[in-house]
Amino acid sequence: MRVVHRAARTTKGWRKRAPHIPSDRRALKARCGAKAFLDPAHLKFPIMAKTGPCAVDCEGLRTAYARAKQFRHTKIATKAIGKATAAKCAWI
C-alpha cells in the first residue's frame, strides 16, 4: 500500500487549476486584482484558480504555504496561515 503524505492530499487537483505561465498570472491579476497572489508585485504564490470565481482556494493556499516554507519566505508563509484561518481551510 502506498502512503500519501497529508500535505499531498490537501493540494490534490491544484496543479490543473493553478496559473502557471505569466500570461495566465497577468490575466488572473487583471480579473481578480492583487488579492489573487500572496506576492502580487512579482506575481508569485497564486491563491486563486485561473478560471472560475475570484475566491481564495484552500488548496492554492496550502501549496503557497508549502512553497514559502520550502524557500524560507517566512513573511509569505505567515500571510498564507492568516488567509487560511480567515477562509476556514481544513488544513490549518
HUCOR-V123525 format. One line per field, one symbol per residue. phi: phi as a letter, one per 40 degrees, with the letter a starting at -180 (. if undefined). psi: psi as a letter, one per 20 degrees, with the letter a starting at -180 (. if undefined). A space follows every 50 residues. Layout:
phi=???
psi=???
This chain:
phi=.ccbcdccccbcgcdccccccdcccccccccbgcccbcbccbfbfcbbcc bgccbcbccccccccccccccgcccccccccccccccfcccc
psi=ppppqhhhhijpihhhiqogqhhggghghhgiaiiiqhmhhjlqmqjqqh raqmqpphhhgggggghghgjlnhgggggggghhghilqhi.
